[in-house]
């Protein structure tokens, strides 16, 4: 199977509620690579690489989010896989 990559912007109450840790745990459980970070406009950006079916599973997890979060909408764009990620990590600390 071919590797895919997506850039996802998550809108809602997604900062200060453990959202990045939630995404990191879900992506690692699925064997995906990439990163997640908070953006200054209160959204969260996810860049993920892996098999399409596994990315779709992650998207379902992200739509639900952790208990304190509220996901209003996702903007999902296909991007070229870079292959530079070795794991899935939280960026921007």
N, C-alpha and C positions, 0 to 999 in steps of 0.2 A: 504494500500500500504506500501511496505517496504521502509525504509529509505536507501538511497544510499549516498556514499561519493566519491568525486573525488578530485585529486590534479592536478592543471592546471598550467603549466608554459607558460607565454605569452611572445613571442619574437617580437621585433620591436621597434618603438619609443613609449614606454609605461611608461617612467618615466619623471616627470616634465611637464606632460600634463593633470593632473587631472584624471588619469586613475583609481587610487585606489578609489577615491571618486565616480567615475562613477560606478565601480563594486559594491561598498557598497550600493549605492542607488538602483541599479538594483536588487541586491540580497535581500535587505530589502523589496522592492516592491513585490517580488515573495514569501516572507515568508521563505527564506532559511537562514541557519545559517553557520557560518564559519569565515574566515578571509582572508585578502589580505595584501600583503606586498611587498615592493621593495627588490630585491636581489642585492648583490654587482656587479653581472655581467650584470646589466642593464635590467634584465628581471623582471617580476612581477609574484609572486606565489600566487595562489588562492587555498584555501582549502574550499570546500563547501559540506554541507550536506543537504539532503532533498529528496523529491520525484523525481524520475528519469525525469519525464516530465518537472518539474520546473527547474531542473538542465540543461536540454537541452535548455530550453528557455534562461537561463542565458548564456549558451555557445554561442548562436546566438547573444546576446547583446555584449558579450565580443569580438567576431569576428569583429563586427562593430566598437566598441570603441567610445570614445568621439571624437569631431571634430578635435582636434589637434594631436590625436594619429594615429599611423600606426601599425596595427597588421600584422606581417609577417607570424607567424605560432603559433599553440598551441600544446603543448605536454600534453596529457590527460591520467591520470592513475586512475584506480579504486583503492580506499583504503578502509579499513574497517571503517565503521562509528563509531566514538568514543562516540557521544552523549554528549560531554563535552561543546559544544558551546550553548549558550543561545540566541545569536543574531549574526548578521554579522558585523564584525568590522575591522577597519584598524589596523594592527599590526605594531610594530616596531618604535613607537615614544618614 
